[in-house]
Amino acid sequence: MLDDADDIHPLFQGAPRSTEFRKLRKRIVRQTREAVEQYGMVDRASLDRGGPRAKWLVCLSGGKDSYTLLAVLHELQWRGMLPVDLLACNLDQGQPNFPATVLPEFLKSMQVPHRIEYQDTYSIVVDKVPAGRTMCALCSRLRRGNLYRIAREEGCSAVVLGHHRDDILETFFMNLFHGGRLATMPPKLVNEEGDLFVYRPLAHVAEADCERFSTAMGYPIIPCDLCGSQDGLQRQQVKQILDGWEKNSPGRRQVMFRALMNARPSHLLDPKLFDFAALALGAAPGEDPEGEIPRLR
């Protein structure tokens, strides 16, 4: 990636010249491109047939993750590696002390097409959620509904979110510990109405890399705890557990993440995913859906 004055997107103007930052930037861009390709976020067959370019609504909260997402997608688009149109969107939900001018000014200065939407969902959440309870679940649902509406109004085919590898791992363990199911945030899904994709291009990117990148770039970070509803969340407890495992065994997060990409239904317990009843003694290799017969361990 060249950083000549005439060959760089404004989001990368002033990027550090250090070898460490260049490696960080290259890694994030590579991992994002891999996720886009691996999970089929771009319909290249349609483009090859002369079909229209897709348009993505890139959701920008002002946190480190969404800034990283915005910058990397524009980097890929700038380099001709992401043949889609991008529209950044910030939903101002009326949270107390939200700095409403920060993102519009930043996006304008960076020459990023954008839409700023004000919807006071905060008052609704405060009215509906009992005192002392976390607001995050209801707030998230209201935010997602408004983003879907905006995407439809703007002619977008996808809503793009900044969830990263660690978010995906934390969600997996929250479902495991509290939900009684093996599930997490998928990198690509279709909404309940069936008319929009939801993409998470940073699925392979570590949270620490997002933090180092956005800090090094000096992006104007907006804190995510303006509503004061972040303390004591189950997600924070899970995060502390994962932090402890990572400290005792560096690289543990990446190993666990790889496990999510290497599921073996025949070695789990869900008969909806694997036909245990059809297993028979002496079956030839490859006769079952997994290509092998589960063995006792």
Helices and strands as residue ranges (DSSP letters): G 10-12, H 19-38, H 44-48, E 54-59, H 64-78, E 84-92, H 102-109, E 114-118, H 121-128, H 136-153, E 158-160, H 165-174, I 175-179, E 188-190, E 197-199, H 207-217, H 234-248, H 252-260, G 265-267, G 276-278
